[in-house]
Amino acid sequence: MTTGEGRPKYRLVPYETEATQRGTEVPGEPWALCADAESLFGDPPPPARRTYELLGCAPQGDLGKALEHARGRGPAPLGTLRLESLDRTGERAGSCPWCLEDVRVLGDRPCPGDPSLVDITVEASESAENGTESPRRPSLSPGHLLLGAEEEPWGTCRDLAPVRLGPEPAEPPIRLLGCSPGGALRAALDAGEEDLGHAQLLRLDVHGHTVQPAVEGEVTAWIPSARGRGLVDLALDPWSERPPPGAAEVWDLWWEGRPSAPGRWARCGPEARSCWLDTARHHHPHDAPSAPAGTTFHLDGRHITDHHGFHCALGEAVNGPGGYFGRSLDALDDCLRGGWGAERPFTLVWHASDVARTCLGGTPRTDRRPPAFEELLAFLAEKGVDVRLA
């Protein structure tokens, strides 16, 4: 689908922390309507790999074996390494584990002051689920317990220290093209101010309504635009993550507003389907009444070829085209508690279920992998959903 000529795709508004955290539209006069944007989309950066040192380490198990390999034959893969803080008595403190993923053991050296211990150098990616920048341990704690992904004992260490790296390469600013400035931004441009302020960029539909917030950042520069007299091109330096390329595909599908025909999401690939779920959640009307318990919903399974597809189809089955009813099992569990369009118990007639049975596989879930088809059915049954395969 192509968007209409002459219709602005984006609105630039002042960044308001309270409104942004509530997920509401930012009040006040918009700073600019923008015809288009360049360098807006970007793939999520891969987890940054860094070098860490496990200080004062007494290695055991697979960590000890990997260290022996590194000493004799070079870097050794280890997998996921969990650090659990110990209390002052040397017992588990009960805090959430702090994890490194895809760990490679690079080598070691004797620990200063204690030749019975070693300082081990590893390369790894920090888990996105870590709640803090570094593992926290209580006062007077002797250190951390080292564990594998399945809690295999791998020894202890006194502390973890990241090795300092150089600055990350800078990304290009987002260029907002053909902007008609107004309000405080127009006043700042007329006054020649250098500090143009912090802003949020919203993607629009053909009616000028917000499809979804796109990015937040600082307006850093402007030049006259080649797109028309009185228009400017703005440079926006983002501080939030850029939307993935799949969002562009989804926003074009929502160009005429929330879809009125079912199955529009089925045109999308896996990445865009994930973006579709974000857009659908943004548009969920929280004040709409839920269908009463005992309702029967019909799930169109013809295009459920991946787990994002299942959640897209389920959202549509419960809340109509463009509807949302969870994007993962955890989110689905929240929706099933009420207030998201359906009250339990209810019946779900799953049409063309053989597509999902084939595509979602039959291998039981391990680690963070999505559930297999049979596990998905078991989850729904446990939550009070009567699934009837058709």
N, C-alpha and C positions, 0 to 999 in steps of 0.2 A: 504494500500500500504506500502511496506517496502522499505527502502532506500538501495542502493547498498553497498556491502561490500567494505571497503577500501577507499571509497570516504569521504573526510572530510565534515562534516555538517556545520561547523562554521568557520568564519574568524575573527580574532581579529585584530583590526586596532587602530591606535592612535586616540584619541578623538579630533576632531577639531570642535570648537563651530560654526564657520561660515557655514561649510559644513553641519553640523547636522541641523542647523536652516533652511537651504535652502532645506533640504530633498535630497541632492545629496550624491553620494558615497564619502567616505572620501578618499582624494588623498594620494599618498605616498606609501612607501613599507609596506605591512602588517606585523604585529608583529608575527602572528602565524596562521597556519591552524590547526583546532582542530577536532579530530574524533567525539567527542560527548560532551555533557554537562549534569551534574547532578545538581539537585536542582535549575534548571533554571525557571521552571514554578511555578506560585502561583496564587491562587484566589485573585482577588482584595480585599484589606482589607475592611471590612464594615466601614461605617462612624463611626469615633471614638466618643464614647459617653463621654461627659464631664459634670462636674457640673459648673453651672454659677450662679451668683448673679445679680438680677435686683435691682440696688441700688436706693433708693429714689423713690419708686414706689407708684403710685396711681392706684390700679387695678380697672378695670371695666369689665362688661360683663362676658364672660366665664372664663376669668382669675380670676376674683373675686370669681366665683362659685367654680373653682378648688381649690383656696386657702382655702375656707371654708371647702371643703372636706378634704384637706390635714391636716388642723388643727384638725379635729375631727376623721377621719378614715384612715389617711395615704396617701401616694403619689397618686396624681390624674392625669390621662392623659389629655393633652390639645391639642395636634396636632401641627400644624405649627404656629410659632410665628414670626411675621415680625416686625423689628425695622426700623422706618424711622426717620432720623435726623430732628430736628427742627432748624430753623434759630434763630437769636437773638430776633426776635419778637414773637417766639412761633409758627410760621407757618411752614408748611412742606418746607424743604430746597430744595426739588426736586432731591435729590440724590437717587441712586438705593437702594431699601430696603435690609437689611441684615437679613438673616433668620436662625432660629433654627427649626429643624424638630423633630418629634416624642417627643415633650416636655412632661415631667412629672413634676408637681409641687410638691416639697418635703416639703416645709414649709416656715416660715417667722419669722422675728424678728423686733422689732421697729427700725426705722431709727434713728441713733444718731443725735441729734440736731433738729429733726423735728418729734414729736410724731404723726403727722397726716399722715405720710408716713411710708412705711415698706420696708425692704430689703427682697426680695423673692428669695429663693433658688430653682433652677430648674435643672433637668438633661435632656440633649438633644444632638442631633447630629447636627453639623454645616452643612448647605447646601453646596453642591459642587458648587453651582452657585454663592456663595459669592465672590465678587471681591477683598476683603481685609481680613486681618486676624481678624479684629474687626470692629464694626461699627464706622464710622468716623462722627464727628459732627463739625459744624463750630465754630469758636471762639465766645465765649459768649453765646453759645446755652444753653437753659435750659435742653436739654436732647433729648429723643427719644419718638416718638409716637409708641405705641404698638398696633398691629393689628393682626387679624386672617388671615387665608389663603384667605378669600374672603373680606378682608379689614374691617371686623367687628371691631369696636372700643373696645380695651381692656385696655385702660388707658395710662399712661405715666411712664417713669422712667428717672432718671438723668443720669445713666450710666449702663454699663454692664461689669461685672468683672468675668473672668474665674477663677475657683478655681484650684490651682496648683496640678498636679498629678505627680506620680513617672514616671521614664523613661519607654518607651515602650520596651517590650522584643525584644532582638536582633534576627534577622533572620540569618540562616546559609548562608555562602558565596556560590556562584555558583562555582562548580568544573568543569574546562575545561580539558577534558581527552585526552591523546594522542596528545599533541600539538607539532608541529615542529616550534620552535621559530626562528625568523629571525630579521633582521634590528636592530633597537634601543633596542628592548627587548632582543635579543640575546647578544648584547653588554653589557646591564645592568646585565644580568645573569652571563656572564663571568667575569664581574668586581666585582661581589658580592654586588651590590648595594641593599639597602633595599627599596628605593623608586623606584618602577617599573613603575609607571606612570598611567595615566588615559586612558581608552580605551573604544571602542565601539565594541560590539559583533554583527556580522552579520550572519543571517542564509543563507546558500547557497543552490543551487540546484545541480543536478548531473553534470552540466556543469561548476560549479564554479562561477556562477552568483549569485548576491544577490537576495534572495527572499524578505527579509525584515530585517531592523534593529531589533535586539532582546532586547538589554539592554545596559546601559552605567554604568560604575563604575570604581573602582580602583583595579589594580592588586596588591594584598597584599602578596602573598607567592607562592612558587613553590616546587615541589618535583620531583625526577625522576619518570617517568611513567612506569608502568608495561606493557604498550602496545607496547614497542619497544625500542631498543637501540637509544639513543640520543633524545628521546622524553621526555617531561615533562608534569606534571599535574599542572595547575595553579588555584589559588584561586582568584575569582573576587568578590569584595564587591560592590554590586549594589547601585547606588544612584537614578536610575530611577525605575519606577514600573516594576516588573517582568511581562513577558507576561502571560496571563491566559492559563490554560491547553488546551483550545480549539485551541490555536495557533499551538500547536504541530500537531493536526489533520490536520489543514489547510496546514501547511508547508509540511507535507508528501504528500498531494494531489498536491502540486506545485513542487514536487521533480524533475520532468522531465521538468520543466519550466512552463511558463504560459499555462494553459490548452488549448488544441485545440478542445476538445469535449465539447458540452454544457451539463449543468446540473450537473457538478461535485460537486457544492456547495450543492446540494440536499441531499447528504449523511451526511451532518453535522447537529448536533443538534443546538438549539438556540444560545448557547454561541459560538460555532465554526462558525456559520453563521455570527455573529458579527465580529469575527476575519477575516473571509473571506473578508468582506467589507473593513477592514483596509488594507489587503494585496492587494486587487484589486485597491484600491485608490493609493497605493504606486507605482503600475505598470502602472497607467494611463499615456499615452503618450500625454503630453500637447501640443506638436507641430503637432499633427495629425489633419487634417481638419475635421470639423463637417459635418454631413449630412445636406443637404439644407432644408429649410422650405418646408413643404408639403410632407415630407417623411412618409411612413407608416412602423411602427415597429410592430413585432409580439411578444407578451409576453406569454411565456409558464407558465400557472398558475397551473400546476398539483401539484407543490410542495410548493405553497405559503400558508403555514400553520401558519406563524407568520410574523411580520412586517420586521424582518431581511430578511426573505425569499422573501418578495416583492421587497426589494431593491436589493437583489442578482439577482433576475430574471429580474428586470428592467435594471440593469447594463449590463446584458448579452444581452437583447433584443436590446439595443442601441449600445453597443460597442463590442459585440461578447463574446465568452467564456472568463471568467476571467475579464470581463469589469466592469467598475464602472460608476454609474450615481446617486450618492447620497446614504447616509446611514440613513437619517432622513428627515423629511419634510423640515427643515431649509436647510440642505445640498442639497436636491433635488431642492429647490427654487433657490439656487445658480447655480446649474447645468443648470437649465432651462433659466438662463440669457445668456447662450451661452458659447462656448469654451470647452464644455465637451462631444461633440459627436453628438449633435442634436440641430438644430435651430428651434424655434417656428414660427408658429404653426405646429404641426405634429399630425399624427393619430397613436393611440396605439390600436391594436387589442388584446384584453385580452382573450386568450383561457382558457378554463376550469375555468372560473371566479367563478363558484359555490363553488369551494374549498375555495377561499379567503372569499367569502360571508359568508360561514359557520364558518370558523376559526377566522376571524378577528372581528366577532361579529357585533352587531348592536347598542350597547350602545354608546350614544354620549360621546365625550371625556370630561373629567374633569381633572383639575389640570395638571399633566404632563403625563397622560396616552396616549398611541398611539391612532391615529385616528381610528374610526370604518370604516368599508368597505365603507359605503355611504359617509362618510366625506372625505375619500381618493378620491373617484370619484369626489366629489365637488371641492376638492383642485385642482385636475388635470384639470378639466374643467375651473376653474377660471384662471389657468395659460396658457391656450391656447392649451391644449392637448385634442384632440377629441378621447375619449375612447369608443371603440365599444366592448361590451361584447359578447363573443362567447362561 
